[in-house]
Amino acid sequence: MQMNDQAKARLGGMMKTWDRRKKITSNLNRINSRIAVYSGKGGVGKTTIAVNLAVALAQLGNKVGLLDADIDCPNADKLMGVLQRPRYVDGVLHPAERAGVKTISMASVQENEEEAIIWRGPMITNAINQFLEMTEWGDLDFLVVDLPPGTSDSPLTIMQTLQLNGFVVVTTPQDLAVLDAKRSINMIKKMNIEILGVVENMAGDIFGKGGGERLAKDLDVAFLGRIELSKEFASFGADLAVLKHDKARKRYQAIAEGVISRLAEVTPAHEISTVPS
């Protein structure tokens, strides 16, 4: 029996999807651990935590990649101080590298960084899948994924595609930020993915402190650390905090060590990189 055009198109789409997933899986097989940095709302410093965490992991002797999956508002490369674009050779993206971290971001392929990316969910999902399919990360100990905030298509795509080992959830101390972080954690639990811990950002006299720690205690997850709202923790680019300030470096490395420790607890069958002695 001959297939009609509609059936052929459906089969062709299925084959294309299967081929894409095969390529993505092949790339992921060279990455030991995949960590998502996530928040319930924007403006809590999620990308700042993701970037500094990635560099801290590299400082501890690991091979690290950073994927900016916040397609709408990509900022990871700017925070990292990455100035060059990724190399594109024979259909493969080779990430730019700084401070031992290979970085891919939608901003790296934009002609104008001030141009708004006005895409619906399917286009954003397709862009994320293309990055996963086309990027040559090489052998990595850790891939840190900076997710967009909220519970929409983009984080769901990553959760379903990337085979994540765990989440780091970022919140600020205020009650509303903590509530949104709690919603995010409950979503992660529904997806049956491990929560590595909570980081409280922007703590201090202005926003207070302790909200992230209370959240971790209430939901019985690890509290990884607190980052103060101060000039040395807010520096980025050429003056990236974890590279330029001793206090920031020690704080972020402690968070990185906590992440590594939690990964060893939740994925004992995997070969997890350890902190050098």
Buried (B, 14 or more C-beta within 10 A) or exposed (E): EEEEEEEEEEEEEEEEEEEBBEBBEEBBEEBBBBBBBBBBBBEBBBBBBBBBBBBBBBBBEBBBBBBBBBBBBBBBBBBBBBEEBBEEEEEEBBBBBBBBBBBBBBBBBEEEEEEEBEBEEEEBBBBBBEBBBBBBBEEBBBBBBBBBBBBEBBBBBBBEBBBBBBBBBBBBBBEEBBBBBBBBBEBBBEEEBBBBBBBBBBBBEEBBBEBBBBBBEEBEBBBBBBBBBBEBBBBBBEEBBBBEBEEBBEBBBEBBBBBBBBBBEBBEEEEBBBEEE
